[in-house]
Structure formats: C-alpha cells, structure tokens
Amino acid sequence: MTTRARARAAVRGMAADAQGPRLRSRWRRIGAGRITHYEGLDRLLAEYGDHVAAVDLLPLGAPRRDWRATLIADGMVIVRHPELPQAMEMAQRFAADLHLFAS
C-alpha cells in the first residue's frame, strides 16, 4: 500500500478502494510467433463480466512478447469483487480457462 493510499484510508476510515480487491490473472500462451486466437474469453466474460475491470490482451495478429523481458507479456485481465475469496476464484478461473494461441 502506498503512502497516499494509507493517508486516504486514515482520513476516510476505509481502504482507498471500497469496491474490493483487484486481482490480476496470468496464464500461459500456447505456441510461438503471432497471436492467432483466444479460447475461453467469451465464456468467462459471460460468467464474470460484471466483475471484470480490465481486459488488455494482445490483438490477433500481434507478435507474442517475451514474458521474461516485459511485465505484462501477452496481456492481463483484472477482476474485482467485494469478497476476496470470490475475486480469487475468478482470477484462478481466468488463469485456468483463458488460452491464447500463437503460430
């Protein structure tokens, strides 16, 4: 927690973000080269769409990034939920069920 966030929490009497924790989901892509398609994204968004704060994936046709040389690699999904266990379950589902394919 940053100094600014601690100050806000002290002044407001609550954490800076009252909507709940933010969790990032990481997954492995399959293949090398350029992103050809995604699997599982539509189903996950249909199920958890109200709690998805951001979806930032490489566009189709983009060359995949070297995950060792960048922070975000091929993209990220941020989910939010007021209850931590539910937020963690959503993040784990995205990590397990979202697949990026490259060739």
C-alpha positions as CSV (number, residue, x, y, z in Angstrom):
1,M,0.0,0.0,0.0
2,T,1.4,3.4,-1.0
3,T,1.7,6.3,1.4
4,R,-1.1,8.1,-0.5
5,A,-3.4,5.0,-0.1
6,R,-2.6,4.8,3.6
7,A,-3.4,8.5,4.0
8,R,-6.7,8.1,2.2
9,A,-7.6,5.1,4.4
10,A,-6.8,7.1,7.6
11,V,-8.8,10.1,6.5
12,R,-11.8,8.1,5.1
13,G,-11.7,5.4,7.7
14,M,-11.6,2.7,5.0
15,A,-9.4,1.3,2.3
16,A,-8.9,3.5,-0.7
17,D,-10.9,1.2,-2.9
18,A,-14.2,0.3,-1.4
19,Q,-15.2,-1.9,-4.4
20,G,-12.9,-4.7,-3.3
21,P,-9.5,-6.1,-4.1
22,R,-8.1,-6.2,-7.6
23,L,-6.5,-9.4,-8.8
24,R,-4.6,-9.9,-11.9
25,S,-4.8,-13.2,-13.7
26,R,-1.8,-14.7,-15.5
27,W,-1.8,-17.5,-18.0
28,R,0.4,-19.3,-20.4
29,R,0.0,-18.9,-24.2
30,I,0.4,-21.9,-26.5
31,G,2.8,-21.6,-29.4
32,A,5.3,-19.1,-30.7
33,G,5.0,-16.3,-33.3
34,R,1.8,-14.2,-33.7
35,I,-1.4,-14.5,-31.7
36,T,-3.9,-16.4,-33.8
37,H,-6.9,-16.8,-31.5
38,Y,-8.2,-16.9,-27.9
39,E,-10.2,-19.7,-26.3
40,G,-12.4,-19.3,-23.2
41,L,-12.6,-15.5,-23.2
42,D,-16.2,-15.2,-24.3
43,R,-17.4,-17.8,-21.8
44,L,-15.5,-16.2,-18.9
45,L,-16.8,-12.7,-19.8
46,A,-20.4,-14.0,-19.9
47,E,-20.0,-15.5,-16.5
48,Y,-17.9,-12.8,-14.7
49,G,-18.4,-9.7,-17.0
50,D,-19.8,-7.5,-14.2
51,H,-16.6,-8.1,-12.2
52,V,-14.0,-7.7,-14.9
53,A,-12.3,-4.3,-14.6
54,A,-9.9,-4.6,-17.5
55,V,-9.1,-6.9,-20.4
56,D,-5.8,-6.0,-22.1
57,L,-4.8,-8.7,-24.4
58,L,-2.5,-8.5,-27.5
59,P,-4.7,-8.2,-30.6
60,L,-5.0,-11.0,-33.1
61,G,-2.0,-11.0,-35.4
62,A,0.3,-9.3,-33.0
63,P,3.7,-10.9,-32.3
64,R,3.8,-12.5,-28.9
65,R,6.1,-10.8,-26.3
66,D,9.0,-12.4,-24.5
67,W,7.5,-12.9,-21.0
68,R,11.0,-12.6,-19.5
69,A,11.5,-9.1,-20.9
70,T,8.2,-7.4,-20.1
71,L,5.9,-7.0,-17.1
72,I,2.6,-7.7,-18.9
73,A,3.8,-10.2,-21.6
74,D,0.8,-11.1,-23.8
75,G,-1.8,-9.2,-21.8
76,M,-3.7,-9.1,-18.5
77,V,-7.2,-9.4,-17.0
78,I,-8.1,-7.6,-13.9
79,V,-11.1,-8.8,-11.9
80,R,-12.8,-7.1,-8.9
81,H,-15.2,-8.3,-6.3
82,P,-16.0,-7.1,-2.8
83,E,-15.3,-10.5,-1.3
84,L,-11.7,-11.7,-1.6
85,P,-12.5,-15.5,-2.0
86,Q,-14.8,-14.8,-4.9
87,A,-12.2,-12.4,-6.5
88,M,-9.5,-15.1,-6.1
89,E,-11.8,-17.8,-7.6
90,M,-12.5,-15.6,-10.7
91,A,-8.7,-14.9,-11.1
92,Q,-8.0,-18.6,-10.9
93,R,-10.7,-19.4,-13.5
94,F,-9.3,-16.9,-15.9
95,A,-5.8,-18.3,-15.4
96,A,-7.0,-21.9,-16.0
97,D,-9.6,-21.4,-18.7
98,L,-8.3,-18.5,-20.9
99,H,-5.9,-19.7,-23.6
100,L,-4.0,-17.6,-26.1
101,F,-2.7,-19.4,-29.2
102,A,0.1,-18.3,-31.4
103,S,1.7,-19.8,-34.5
